[in-house]
Amino acid sequence: MESIDSFNDPRLSPGGTVAPGAYRAAWQHALAMPVHQGAFTEVTTQPYNSDATHYRDHSASNGGGGGGYSTGRIAALAVDPAHRGVLYAGGADGGVFRSADDGATWTPIADHLPSLSVGSLAVAPDGALWLGTGEATTAFDNYLGSGVYRLADPSKATFADSDHLGAGELDNSSIHQLRFDPEANYAFAATSHGVYRRALNAGSSTAWQKVLAPCAGVGITGVACGTSQYYADIADDLVVQPGSGGKRLLANVAWRGGASYNGFYYSDDAGTTWRLANPQGAVNPRDIGNATFAYAADGSKLYVALESPALYNKNTGAQAPYSILAGVFVSNSGDVNGPYNQIATSSKLADSGSAMKLTVMGPGYQPGTQAWYDQSLAVDPADPNHLYLGLEELYETRNGGTSWNTVGRYWNFGLDCFSYQPSANTCDGNVMHSDQHALAFSNWPGRAPEVYAGNDGGVFARPTAQTAQTAPGWRNLNASGTLRTLQYYSVGAGRLPGGGDAVWGGLQDNGVSLAAPTGATYSYTYPGTTTPVTEQLNPRGEMASPFGGDGGDQLVNPANGCQTVGEYTNLAMSLTNNCGYTANDDGTPSGITSIDPQDPNARFIAPFGADAKDPGYWVAGGQYVYANTRTWQSTSGADWQRIADAGAGRSVSAIASQRDASGDHVVWAAWCGACNPGDTFGRGIMTNYGGSWHQSPLPAQFPIRYVQGITIDPADPTGATVYAAISGFSRHWNEGPGAGFGHLWRTTDGGSTWQDVSGPDGASDQLVDAPANRVLIAPGGTLVVATDLGLFTDDVKADGLGHWKRLGLTDTTATGNLPNAAAVYLSPNPDGTSVYVATHGRGIWRTPMP
């Protein structure tokens, strides 16, 4: 939840809502801007092996847990029934990938759409592939979508902006599900703003019609929704009941935390009018949260996976529930009103071979603890009693829920079969990456039917006839490294002794990756020994994962690429001086040291870095601002010294330091508090410029939005010239008070005054009105800003401030452009000739320094 908020809060502050059209307007503006010619090269093209040998540190790594090859979160899957071996996978912010060889290799087919955030994929009866943008797992609009697209020949063609369906009414929505009702000739979209439909044969510009939004009085009346519209009308799922002639639809409309409109809704006239169901039996109609429906192919059974708002809202602490799963239920009549029988509980699933059993994983994290987020359900088309359930793990029943087996464990850690010594590890292959989001089935002629699972680590597959006991294991469809949807928060690079760069990056739910040239070596003397060990950093042409869990900000020594500090979350930093390499296959000796300062209120992804002119001085920010002068000799969190306090309830969102001419370190820190969008949202900038810590007096025009980046101009030896990158959308689209305008502001007098340097509002070369994330100043003085819509430059010396160009190729569809995933971090290569760009969905890229 914190991970999602860390991406959500900056983009939605201050008010929490963005008007439809914001993303597409920014995209159209970017297409019309002047261009600074520069090609991009993809860096993270090797397979990413989270189980690579010699990167299995016992305290910092997930290596050895069994997850294997990974990529970023897969939010949607579809199988092409007409083309054997053709699959489609949608990344959370990575676009759509196609495989023509049943997952052996993948090709991106949507890189140049306005939004690469995927919520749903579905193959229509005529063979076209429909793409619903706006990721579905969050229920909000944080990974902004640009509507629905239809690709007529998906097995060969690629998506273009001209494939858009509708008139913009679904812009900025999360599209949770696309369903087809060929008997009634409709397509349906379950979205974060209700249920929409359109005729299957309607023209591309025909608007989607909203048919169910209880709070808005659409499709049904008399539903009391209160005054808040922020959580209103969230449609989580929709299905068409088989055998109903296309007339009966079921929809789950619910907010995970509970709302008066939460419930199951059904229509008997293909979506024109709706009724609120009154489920009987085991389902409590007063405790309906996020739900997923799955019908047996013949309509004889209706299964439901259900999250409980009552459990979700329980107090934290000793009384907090270990799971928020209400259960899995079946209506044996297929009727949405039931009666329902309960066929799974958290404890029943925990006893099915789960790695999340209380006696294995420990308290606080049992099956269904994230049922608001990771939830999928599917019935084998050939057997109404054969069901797959995705929560954190993947479960299977072959007898309608009488018994279950964990067929995709969280990991192997804690199990009796597990050992860090490979020869002693006897665990089977029923393990995959955690957090399940998508399920699909194949049934091609001449091939055994298979089930495909998409999760936070990619795509996995196995025959539906395969059982956990007789033939454990999964085909890992991420092994080629061509399904590249890695969601980076950061990037940094340093030289290696034999040449080339070690490129590091922190990832959402996939640790910290290390990309080193194939064959690269590093000589290191382990503490307590005298003989150097020559480490083979990348003998197999793969990226490794020295740090596990989530990966946040990253600091790399430009002169030594094996020296890096990586963040788990919330400023929990760890340091390695040898690339995190462990000399032995069993993960020993440790090469990673925790230097966590134990900040009480750090952001999920908290900032830190080295002084721009003094590599012997580091700064970091949580509630407190910290400095560290021991740097690569650090041995614990005590090496960080508090130098300022942002204040109770505040968290530093961006930080920078630069030694001035007198030898003092000028530090700037932006903060938020409260950081969640709403009436209490606040932000500010503090600095010790001038000798003592104080708040910069921001002018009334300075946007009340999240300050995502702070950069000190190295050309000013006093540290008084600073740029602040502002996230979110301007007052044109953001409904929050004080949202303001502009995405880049500058001070030249130590913060006494600030100016918007985004360019005149409405000018063709104004900086794009999309979330700005980082600012880099090239050696020649050119400004480079990373935004959710790519990179933009301002050659200040040639053009003056406020005249921006899109960085890329004139032809936006040409190879060599940066895909339109959010560009969230910039870092120069060690010699300053190029820039590494971290995207939150399409990996790391590199372009010449402008």
C-alpha positions in Angstrom: 0.0 0.0 0.0 2.9 2.4 0.8 4.5 1.5 -2.5 1.3 2.5 -4.4 1.0 5.6 -2.3 4.6 6.6 -3.0 3.6 6.8 -6.7 0.1 8.0 -6.2 0.5 10.9 -3.8 2.8 13.1 -5.9 0.6 12.7 -8.9 -2.7 13.5 -7.3 -1.8 16.2 -4.7 -3.2 18.4 -3.5 -6.8 17.5 -4.0 -6.8 13.9 -5.0 -8.6 14.2 -8.4 -7.4 15.1 -11.9 -10.0 16.1 -14.5 -10.3 13.8 -17.6 -8.2 14.9 -20.5 -5.1 15.9 -18.5 -2.8 13.1 -19.8 -4.0 13.3 -23.4 -3.6 17.1 -23.5 0.0 16.8 -22.2 0.7 14.1 -24.8 -0.7 16.2 -27.7 1.4 19.2 -26.4 4.6 17.0 -26.3 4.0 15.8 -29.9 3.9 19.4 -31.1 7.0 20.7 -29.2 10.3 21.4 -30.8 12.7 18.4 -30.7 16.2 18.1 -29.3 17.5 15.2 -31.4 18.8 12.3 -29.3 18.4 8.6 -29.5 17.8 6.2 -26.6 19.4 2.8 -26.1 17.8 0.2 -23.8 20.3 -0.9 -21.0 18.4 -3.6 -19.1 18.1 -6.1 -21.9 19.6 -9.1 -20.1 17.5 -11.6 -18.1 17.0 -10.6 -14.5 17.8 -13.5 -12.2 16.6 -12.9 -8.7 18.2 -16.3 -7.7 21.6 -15.8 -9.2 24.3 -17.7 -7.4 26.8 -15.6 -5.4 24.1 -13.0 -4.7 22.4 -14.7 -1.8 23.3 -12.6 1.2 21.2 -14.0 4.1 20.1 -10.6 5.5 19.7 -8.5 2.4 18.8 -10.7 -0.6 15.9 -12.9 -1.6 18.3 -15.0 -3.6 17.7 -18.7 -3.2 14.0 -18.2 -2.4 13.0 -19.8 -5.7 11.5 -16.9 -7.6 14.0 -17.2 -10.5 13.8 -14.9 -13.4 11.7 -11.8 -12.9 10.4 -8.7 -14.6 8.0 -6.0 -13.4 4.3 -6.3 -12.4 2.1 -7.9 -15.0 -1.4 -6.5 -14.6 -3.2 -8.3 -17.5 -2.9 -11.4 -19.7 -4.7 -12.6 -22.8 -4.3 -15.7 -25.0 -5.0 -15.4 -28.7 -7.3 -18.4 -29.5 -6.8 -18.1 -33.2 -3.0 -18.1 -33.3 -1.2 -21.0 -31.7 1.5 -19.8 -29.2 0.5 -16.2 -29.3 0.1 -14.5 -25.9 -0.3 -10.9 -24.7 1.0 -9.5 -21.4 0.3 -6.0 -20.0 2.7 -4.3 -17.6 1.6 -2.0 -14.8 3.4 0.9 -16.6 5.2 -1.1 -19.3 2.7 -1.4 -22.1 1.8 -4.5 -24.0 4.1 -7.3 -25.0 3.4 -10.1 -27.5 4.9 -13.6 -27.6 4.5 -15.6 -30.8 6.3 -18.7 -29.3 4.3 -19.4 -26.1 6.3 -17.1 -23.9 9.9 -18.0 -25.0 10.4 -14.5 -26.3 8.5 -11.2 -26.2 8.2 -8.1 -28.3 6.7 -4.7 -27.2 3.7 -3.6 -29.3 2.5 -0.5 -27.5 5.5 1.6 -26.6 4.4 4.8 -28.3 0.9 5.1 -27.0 0.2 8.1 -24.7 0.0 5.8 -21.7 1.8 2.5 -21.1 -0.2 1.8 -17.9 -2.2 -1.4 -18.5 -5.4 -2.3 -16.7 -7.0 -5.0 -18.9 -6.4 -7.0 -22.1 -9.1 -8.9 -23.9 -9.4 -10.7 -27.3 -12.7 -9.8 -28.9 -14.9 -12.3 -30.8 -13.6 -10.9 -34.1 -10.0 -11.6 -33.0 -9.1 -7.9 -32.2 -7.1 -7.2 -29.1 -8.6 -4.6 -26.8 -6.4 -2.7 -24.4 -7.8 -0.8 -21.3 -5.2 1.6 -20.0 -4.9 2.8 -16.4 -3.6 0.0 -14.1 -6.4 -1.8 -12.3 -4.8 -3.1 -9.1 -4.9 0.2 -7.3 -8.5 1.3 -7.9 -7.3 4.8 -8.3 -6.0 7.0 -11.2 -2.3 7.1 -10.1 -1.0 5.2 -13.1 -3.0 7.4 -15.5 -4.7 5.8 -18.5 -5.7 7.3 -21.8 -8.7 5.1 -22.5 -9.3 2.0 -24.6 -7.5 0.9 -27.8 -8.5 -1.8 -30.3 -5.8 -3.5 -32.4 -7.4 -5.3 -35.4 -4.5 -7.6 -36.2 -2.7 -8.2 -32.9 -0.7 -11.2 -33.9 1.3 -9.1 -36.3 0.6 -5.3 -35.8 1.4 -2.8 -33.1 -0.8 -0.3 -31.3 -1.0 3.3 -32.6 -2.8 6.3 -31.1 -5.3 6.0 -34.0 -6.5 2.7 -32.5 -8.2 4.7 -29.7 -11.9 4.0 -29.0 -14.1 6.7 -27.5 -14.2 10.5 -27.1 -12.0 10.9 -24.1 -14.5 10.1 -21.4 -12.2 7.3 -20.1 -9.0 9.4 -19.9 -7.5 9.4 -16.5 -9.5 6.3 -15.5 -8.2 2.9 -14.3 -9.8 0.3 -16.5 -10.1 -2.8 -14.3 -11.8 -5.1 -16.8 -12.9 -5.3 -20.4 -15.7 -7.8 -21.2 -17.5 -8.7 -24.4 -21.2 -9.6 -24.7 -21.5 -10.7 -28.4 -25.1 -11.8 -28.0 -26.1 -8.3 -26.9 -23.5 -6.7 -29.2 -21.8 -4.7 -26.4 -18.3 -4.2 -25.0 -18.1 -3.3 -21.3 -15.5 -1.5 -19.3 -15.3 -1.7 -15.5 -13.4 1.4 -14.4 -12.5 3.5 -11.4 -15.5 5.8 -12.3 -18.1 3.2 -12.9 -19.2 0.7 -15.7 -19.3 1.9 -19.3 -20.5 0.2 -22.5 -20.5 0.7 -26.3 -21.7 -1.3 -29.2 -19.1 -3.8 -30.5 -19.5 -2.4 -34.0 -19.5 1.3 -33.1 -17.2 3.7 -34.8 -13.9 4.5 -33.2 -14.9 8.0 -32.1 -18.2 6.9 -30.6 -18.3 7.8 -26.9 -18.5 5.2 -24.2 -21.8 5.3 -22.3 -21.7 5.2 -18.5 -24.4 2.7 -17.5 -23.6 2.0 -13.8 -22.4 4.6 -11.3 -24.5 4.3 -8.1 -23.3 7.5 -6.5 -24.0 9.4 -9.7 -27.5 7.9 -9.9 -26.6 6.2 -13.2 -28.2 2.8 -13.8 -29.7 2.6 -10.4 -31.1 5.2 -8.0 -31.5 5.5 -4.2 -28.0 4.4 -3.3 -26.7 6.7 -0.5 -23.1 7.6 -1.1 -22.3 10.4 1.3 -20.4 13.6 0.4 -17.0 12.3 -0.6 -16.6 11.5 -4.3 -12.9 10.5 -4.1 -13.8 6.9 -3.6 -17.1 6.9 -5.5 -18.3 4.3 -8.1 -15.2 2.1 -8.3 -16.1 -0.9 -10.4 -13.7 -3.7 -9.6 -15.0 -6.5 -11.9 -17.7 -7.3 -14.4 -18.8 -10.6 -15.9 -21.5 -11.8 -18.3 -23.4 -14.9 -17.1 -23.0 -17.7 -19.6 -26.4 -19.1 -20.8 -28.3 -15.8 -20.2 -28.4 -14.8 -23.8 -26.1 -11.9 -23.1 -28.7 -10.3 -20.8 -27.4 -10.9 -17.3 -24.3 -9.0 -16.1 -22.7 -8.9 -12.7 -20.6 -6.1 -11.4 -18.7 -5.6 -8.1 -18.7 -1.9 -7.3 -16.8 -1.2 -4.1 -14.1 0.7 -2.3 -11.6 -1.5 -0.5 -12.0 0.5 2.8 -15.8 0.3 2.7 -18.4 2.7 1.3 -22.2 2.8 1.4 -22.4 2.0 -2.3 -20.3 -1.2 -1.9 -22.0 -4.3 -3.2 -22.8 -6.8 -6.0 -24.9 -5.3 -8.8 -26.7 -7.1 -11.6 -28.5 -6.3 -14.8 -31.0 -8.4 -16.7 -31.1 -6.1 -19.8 -27.5 -6.1 -20.9 -26.6 -3.1 -18.7 -29.4 -0.6 -19.2 -30.8 -0.9 -15.7 -29.3 -2.4 -12.5 -30.3 -3.8 -9.1 -28.3 -4.2 -5.9 -28.0 -7.9 -5.1 -28.8 -9.3 -1.7 -26.5 -12.2 -1.4 -27.6 -15.0 0.9 -25.8 -17.7 2.7 -22.1 -17.3 3.7 -21.5 -13.9 2.0 -22.2 -10.9 4.3 -23.8 -8.2 2.2 -22.7 -5.6 4.7 -19.0 -6.6 4.3 -18.4 -6.5 0.5 -15.1 -5.0 -0.6 -12.9 -5.7 -3.7 -14.2 -8.8 -5.4 -13.4 -11.0 -8.4 -16.1 -13.1 -10.1 -15.5 -16.3 -12.1 -18.2 -18.3 -13.8 -17.9 -21.9 -14.8 -18.0 -22.1 -18.6 -21.5 -23.4 -18.6 -22.8 -20.9 -16.1 -23.6 -23.6 -13.5 -21.4 -22.1 -10.8 -20.4 -18.6 -9.8 -17.2 -18.3 -7.7 -16.3 -15.1 -5.8 -13.1 -14.0 -4.1 -13.9 -11.3 -1.6 -12.0 -8.8 0.5 -13.4 -7.6 3.8 -13.6 -3.8 4.5 -14.3 -4.7 8.1 -10.9 -6.4 8.5 -9.2 -3.8 6.3 -10.3 -1.1 8.8 -9.3 -2.9 12.0 -6.9 -1.0 14.1 -3.2 -1.6 13.7 -1.1 -3.1 16.5 -1.6 -6.3 18.4 -5.2 -6.6 17.3 -4.5 -6.1 13.6 -5.8 -9.0 11.5 -3.3 -11.2 9.7 -5.5 -11.2 6.6 -8.3 -9.1 5.1 -9.7 -12.0 3.0 -13.4 -12.4 3.7 -13.1 -15.7 1.8 -13.8 -17.5 -1.4 -17.4 -18.4 -2.0 -19.5 -20.4 -4.5 -23.1 -19.9 -5.7 -23.9 -23.4 -6.9 -26.9 -22.1 -8.8 -24.9 -19.4 -10.6 -27.2 -16.7 -9.2 -25.5 -13.6 -7.8 -27.9 -13.6 -4.9 -26.7 -17.1 -3.9 -27.1 -18.8 -1.6 -23.3 -18.9 -1.2 -21.1 -21.5 0.5 -17.7 -20.6 1.7 -15.0 -22.8 0.2 -11.8 -21.1 1.3 -10.6 -19.0 4.3 -7.1 -17.6 5.0 -6.4 -20.4 7.5 -7.6 -23.1 5.0 -5.3 -21.7 2.4 -2.4 -21.5 4.8 -2.7 -25.2 5.5 -2.5 -26.1 1.8 1.3 -26.0 1.5 1.5 -22.2 1.8 4.8 -20.5 2.7 2.6 -17.9 4.5 1.5 -20.2 7.3 1.7 -18.6 10.7 4.3 -21.2 11.9 6.4 -20.6 8.8 6.3 -16.9 8.0 5.4 -15.6 11.4 2.6 -13.3 12.5 1.1 -10.4 10.5 1.3 -11.8 7.0 -1.0 -14.7 6.2 -2.9 -15.5 2.9 -5.1 -12.7 1.8 -3.3 -9.9 3.7 -3.3 -7.9 0.5 -6.6 -9.0 -0.9 -7.4 -5.4 -1.8 -4.4 -5.5 -4.2 -3.5 -8.9 -5.4 -6.6 -10.8 -6.3 -7.4 -13.1 -9.3 -9.7 -16.0 -9.9 -10.4 -18.3 -12.9 -12.2 -21.5 -13.6 -10.8 -24.1 -16.0 -13.0 -23.9 -19.1 -13.0 -27.7 -19.2 -14.0 -28.4 -15.6 -16.4 -26.3 -13.4 -14.7 -27.7 -10.2 -11.2 -26.8 -11.2 -10.3 -23.3 -9.9 -7.2 -21.1 -9.6 -7.1 -18.4 -7.0 -4.4 -15.7 -6.9 -3.7 -13.7 -3.7 -0.1 -13.2 -2.6 0.3 -16.9 -3.6 -1.4 -19.0 -6.2 -3.8 -21.8 -5.1 -5.6 -24.6 -6.9 -8.6 -26.7 -6.2 -9.8 -29.6 -8.4 -12.9 -30.4 -6.3 -14.8 -27.1 -6.1 -13.0 -25.9 -3.0 -13.2 -29.0 -0.8 -9.4 -29.0 -0.7 -6.7 -26.7 -2.0 -3.0 -26.9 -2.9 -0.6 -24.0 -2.9 0.8 -24.3 -6.4 2.7 -21.0 -6.5 4.4 -20.4 -3.1 5.5 -17.0 -1.9 9.1 -18.4 -1.6 11.0 -21.3 0.0 12.4 -19.5 3.0 11.3 -20.9 6.3 10.2 -24.3 4.9 11.7 -27.5 6.2 12.9 -28.3 2.6 14.9 -25.1 2.4 18.7 -24.7 2.8 21.1 -22.0 1.6 23.4 -24.8 0.6 22.2 -25.7 -2.9 23.0 -29.4 -2.5 20.9 -29.7 0.6 17.8 -27.7 -0.7 15.0 -30.2 -1.4 12.2 -27.7 -2.1 10.0 -28.5 -5.2 9.3 -26.1 -8.0 5.9 -24.9 -6.8 7.1 -21.4 -6.2 6.9 -18.2 -8.2 7.1 -14.5 -7.6 4.5 -13.1 -5.1 1.4 -11.0 -5.6 -0.9 -12.5 -8.3 -2.9 -10.2 -10.6 -3.9 -12.1 -13.8 -4.9 -15.6 -15.0 -5.6 -16.9 -18.5 -6.1 -20.2 -20.3 -4.9 -21.6 -23.6 -6.6 -24.3 -25.6 -4.8 -24.5 -29.0 -5.4 -27.5 -31.3 -2.6 -30.1 -30.9 -1.5 -28.6 -27.5 -2.3 -29.5 -24.0 -4.3 -26.7 -22.3 -2.3 -24.4 -20.0 -2.9 -21.9 -17.3 -0.9 -18.6 -17.3 -0.3 -16.5 -14.2 0.8 -12.8 -14.1 2.2 -11.3 -10.9 4.6 -8.7 -9.6 7.5 -10.7 -11.1 6.2 -11.5 -14.6 4.4 -14.5 -16.3 4.5 -18.2 -15.4 2.7 -21.2 -17.1 2.0 -24.9 -16.6 -0.5 -27.4 -18.2 -3.9 -27.4 -16.5 -3.5 -31.2 -16.1 -0.3 -30.8 -14.1 -0.7 -31.2 -10.3 1.4 -29.8 -7.5 2.2 -33.4 -6.3 3.0 -35.3 -9.4 4.8 -32.7 -11.5 5.7 -29.6 -9.5 7.1 -26.5 -11.2 6.3 -23.8 -13.6 7.6 -22.6 -17.0 9.2 -19.2 -16.2 8.3 -17.0 -19.2 10.6 -14.2 -18.0 13.8 -16.2 -18.6 14.7 -14.7 -22.0 14.8 -11.2 -20.6 12.6 -10.0 -23.5 9.6 -9.3 -21.3 11.0 -6.0 -20.1 8.5 -4.3 -17.7 10.8 -3.6 -14.8 9.5 -0.8 -12.6 12.5 1.3 -11.5 12.5 4.0 -8.8 16.2 4.9 -9.4 19.4 4.4 -11.3 23.1 4.9 -10.7 26.3 3.8 -12.4 30.0 3.4 -11.6 33.1 2.3 -13.5 34.4 -1.3 -13.3 38.1 -2.0 -13.3 38.1 -4.0 -16.5 36.0 -1.4 -18.4 32.3 -0.7 -18.7 29.8 0.4 -16.1 28.0 -1.3 -13.3 24.5 0.0 -13.6 22.3 -0.3 -10.4 18.6 0.5 -9.9 16.0 0.1 -7.2 12.8 -1.7 -8.2 9.2 -2.0 -7.1 8.9 -5.4 -5.4 12.0 -6.7 -7.2 14.9 -5.5 -5.1 17.9 -3.8 -6.5 19.3 -4.9 -9.9 22.9 -5.0 -10.9 23.7 -4.9 -14.6 27.4 -5.6 -15.3 29.1 -6.4 -18.6 29.2 -10.2 -19.3 32.5 -11.5 -18.1 33.2 -8.5 -15.7 35.4 -9.2 -12.7 36.2 -7.5 -9.4 38.9 -8.2 -6.9 37.9 -7.9 -3.3 39.5 -8.8 0.0 36.8 -9.9 2.5 37.0 -8.6 6.0 39.1 -10.9 8.2 41.0 -12.3 5.3 44.2 -11.3 3.5 43.9 -12.9 0.1 41.8 -11.1 -2.6 39.0 -13.0 -4.3 38.4 -12.4 -8.0 34.6 -12.2 -8.3 32.9 -13.2 -11.5 30.1 -10.5 -11.5 28.2 -11.7 -14.6 29.4 -15.0 -16.0 26.1 -15.9 -17.7 25.0 -12.7 -19.3 22.3 -12.0 -16.7 21.4 -9.2 -14.3 21.6 -10.1 -10.6 19.6 -9.0 -7.5 22.1 -8.4 -4.6 19.3 -6.7 -2.5 15.8 -8.2 -2.2 12.3 -6.9 -1.4 11.5 -3.4 -2.7 14.4 -1.3 -3.9 14.3 2.5 -3.5 16.8 5.2 -4.1 20.4 4.3 -5.1 23.8 5.8 -4.6 26.8 4.5 -6.6 30.5 5.5 -6.5 31.2 6.8 -10.1 34.8 5.7 -9.7 34.0 2.2 -8.4 30.8 0.6 -9.6 30.9 -2.1 -6.9 30.5 0.4 -4.2 26.8 1.2 -3.7 24.2 2.1 -1.2 20.7 0.7 -1.8 17.5 1.4 0.0 14.9 -1.3 0.9 12.1 1.1 2.0 11.6 4.0 4.3 15.3 5.0 4.3 16.5 1.5 5.4 19.8 1.8 3.6 22.5 -1.0 3.1 26.0 -0.6 1.8 28.2 -2.9 -0.2 31.9 -2.4 -1.2 31.9 -5.5 -3.5 28.7 -5.5 -5.5 27.0 -7.6 -2.8 28.8 -10.6 -4.1 29.1 -13.6 -1.8 32.1 -15.8 -2.4 30.3 -19.1 -1.7 27.2 -20.5 -3.4 25.4 -20.6 0.0 25.4 -16.8 0.3 28.4 -16.4 2.6 30.2 -14.4 3.7 28.0 -11.4 3.8 29.0 -8.5 1.5 26.2 -6.1 2.6 26.0 -4.0 5.7 22.9 -2.2 7.1 23.4 1.5 7.7 19.7 2.3 8.5 19.4 5.4 10.6 15.9 4.3 11.9 14.1 7.4 10.8 10.6 7.6 12.4 8.7 9.0 9.4 10.6 8.5 6.1 8.8 8.2 2.8 8.4 4.7 1.3 11.0 5.8 -1.2 13.1 8.2 0.7 15.9 10.3 -0.9 19.6 10.3 -0.2 22.8 11.1 -2.2 26.4 12.3 -2.2 27.3 16.0 -2.2 27.7 17.2 -5.8 31.2 18.5 -5.2 32.4 16.5 -2.2 32.0 12.7 -2.5 33.1 12.4 1.1 29.8 13.9 2.4 26.4 12.2 2.1 22.9 13.5 2.9 19.6 11.6 3.4 16.1 12.7 4.4 13.2 11.2 6.4 11.5 13.3 9.1 15.1 14.3 9.8 17.9 15.4 7.5 21.0 13.4 8.0 24.7 13.8 7.1 27.4 11.0 6.8 31.1 11.7 6.6 32.3 8.1 6.9 30.6 7.2 3.6 32.1 3.9 2.2 33.6 3.1 5.6 30.2 3.2 7.3 29.4 0.2 9.4 26.0 1.1 11.0 23.1 3.6 11.1 25.0 5.5 13.8 27.2 6.9 11.1 24.3 9.2 10.1 24.1 12.4 12.1 20.9 14.4 12.4 21.5 17.9 11.1 17.9 19.2 10.8 14.3 18.3 11.6 11.5 18.7 9.0 9.0 18.5 11.8 6.5 16.0 13.2 4.3 14.5 10.5 6.6 15.7 7.7 8.8 13.7 5.4 11.6 14.8 3.1 10.7 14.1 -0.5 13.8 15.4 -2.2 17.3 16.3 -1.1 20.6 17.8 -2.5 23.9 19.0 -1.2 26.7 21.0 -2.7 29.9 22.2 -1.0 30.4 26.0 -1.4 33.5 28.0 -2.0 34.2 28.2 1.8 34.0 24.5 2.3 30.6 24.4 3.9 27.9 22.0 2.7 24.8 23.8 1.4 21.8 21.4 1.8 18.3 21.8 0.3 15.5 19.5 1.3 11.9 19.5 0.1 9.2 18.0 2.3 5.6 17.0 2.4 3.2 16.7 5.3 0.6 15.4 5.4 1.7 13.8 2.1 -1.6 12.2 1.1 -3.8 14.2 -1.2 -6.6 16.0 0.5 -7.4 19.1 2.6 -4.4 18.6 4.9 -1.8 18.2 2.1 1.3 20.4 2.8 4.7 21.0 1.2 7.7 23.2 1.7 11.5 23.6 1.1 14.1 24.0 3.9 17.8 24.8 3.6 20.8 25.8 5.6 21.9 28.3 2.9 23.2 31.3 4.8 24.5 29.3 7.7 21.4 28.1 9.7 18.4 25.9 8.9 15.2 27.7 7.9 12.1 27.3 5.7 12.3 29.0 2.3 9.5 31.6 2.0 7.6 30.2 -1.0 5.5 32.7 -2.9 1.7 32.4 -3.1 2.1 31.3 -6.7 4.3 28.4 -5.9 2.1 25.3 -6.5 0.8 23.4 -3.5 1.9 20.2 -5.1 4.5 17.5 -4.3 8.1 18.6 -4.8 9.6 15.5 -6.4 13.2 16.7 -7.2 15.7 19.3 -5.9 18.9 20.1 -7.9 21.6 22.7 -7.1 23.2 24.5 -10.0 26.9 23.6 -10.0 27.7 26.8 -11.9 26.8 28.8 -8.8 29.6 28.2 -6.2 27.4 29.6 -3.4 24.7 26.9 -3.6 22.0 29.6 -3.9 20.7 28.6 -7.4 18.3 25.7 -7.1 15.7 24.0 -9.3 12.6 22.3 -7.9 10.7 19.8 -9.9 6.9 19.7 -9.2 4.8 16.6 -9.7 1.1 16.4 -10.4 -0.9 18.4 -12.9 -1.5 22.1 -13.1 -4.6 24.1 -12.1 -5.9 23.5 -15.6 -6.7 19.9 -14.5 -6.1 19.5 -10.8 -9.1 20.3 -8.7 -7.2 20.8 -5.5 -6.9 24.3 -4.0 -3.6 26.0 -4.7 -2.5 23.5 -7.4 -1.0 26.4 -9.3 0.9 26.2 -12.6 4.3 25.1 -13.8 6.5 22.1 -13.1 10.0 23.7 -12.7 10.7 26.5 -10.4 14.0 28.3 -9.7 15.6 30.4 -7.0 18.9 32.3 -7.5 19.0 34.0 -4.1 19.0 31.1 -1.7 15.2 30.8 -1.6 14.2 34.4 -0.9 12.4 34.4 -4.2 11.2 31.8 -6.7 10.3 31.9 -10.4 8.4 29.5 -12.6 10.7 28.6 -15.5 8.4 26.2 -17.2 7.7 28.7 -19.9 4.7 30.9 -20.7 1.4 29.1 -20.1 0.1 27.8 -23.5 3.3 28.4 -25.4 4.3 25.7 -27.9 7.7 25.3 -26.1 6.3 25.3 -22.5 7.4 22.4 -20.4 4.8 19.7 -20.7 2.0 19.7 -18.1 2.7 16.3 -16.6 4.4 15.2 -13.4 8.0 16.2 -13.3 10.3 13.9 -11.3 14.0 14.8 -11.6 16.2 17.7 -12.9 19.8 17.1 -14.2 22.1 20.0 -15.3 24.4 18.9 -18.1 28.1 20.0 -18.0 27.3 22.7 -20.6 24.4 24.1 -18.6 21.5 22.5 -20.5 18.6 21.5 -18.2 17.2 18.0 -18.5 13.8 17.2 -16.8 12.4 13.7 -16.4 8.6 13.6 -16.5 5.9 11.0 -16.8 5.9 11.7 -20.5 9.6 11.4 -21.2 12.6 13.8 -21.1 12.7 17.5 -22.0 15.6 19.9 -22.3 16.2 23.6 -22.2 19.5 24.9 -23.6 19.6 27.9 -21.3 22.7 29.5 -22.9 21.3 29.3 -26.5 17.6 29.8 -25.9 17.1 31.3 -22.4 15.1 29.9 -19.6 11.6 28.6 -20.4 12.1 27.3 -23.9 11.7 23.6 -23.9 12.2 20.8 -26.4 11.3 17.1 -26.3 14.4 14.9 -26.1 14.1 12.1 -28.7 13.6 11.6 -32.4 11.3 13.7 -34.6 9.3 10.6 -35.5 7.9 9.6 -32.2 7.2 6.1 -33.5 10.8 5.4 -34.6 13.1 3.0 -32.9 15.4 5.0 -30.6 12.7 6.9 -28.8 12.1 6.4 -25.1 8.9 4.5 -24.5 6.2 6.5 -22.8 6.6 4.9 -19.4 7.1 7.4 -16.6 10.8 8.6 -16.5 11.4 8.9 -12.8 15.2 9.3 -12.3 18.3 10.6 -14.1 21.9 9.8 -13.4 25.0 10.7 -15.5 27.4 8.0 -16.5 30.8 8.2 -14.8 32.5 10.3 -17.4 29.5 12.6 -17.9 29.0 11.9 -21.6 25.6 10.2 -21.3 22.5 10.0 -19.1 20.9 6.9 -17.6 17.1 7.1 -17.4 15.1 5.0 -15.0 11.5 4.3 -16.1 8.8 2.9 -13.9 7.8 0.2 -16.2 10.2 -0.2 -19.2 13.5 -0.6 -17.5 16.7 1.6 -17.7 17.7 3.5 -20.9 20.7 5.6 -21.9 21.0 8.7 -24.1 23.9 11.0 -25.0 24.3 14.0 -22.6 22.4 16.9 -24.2 
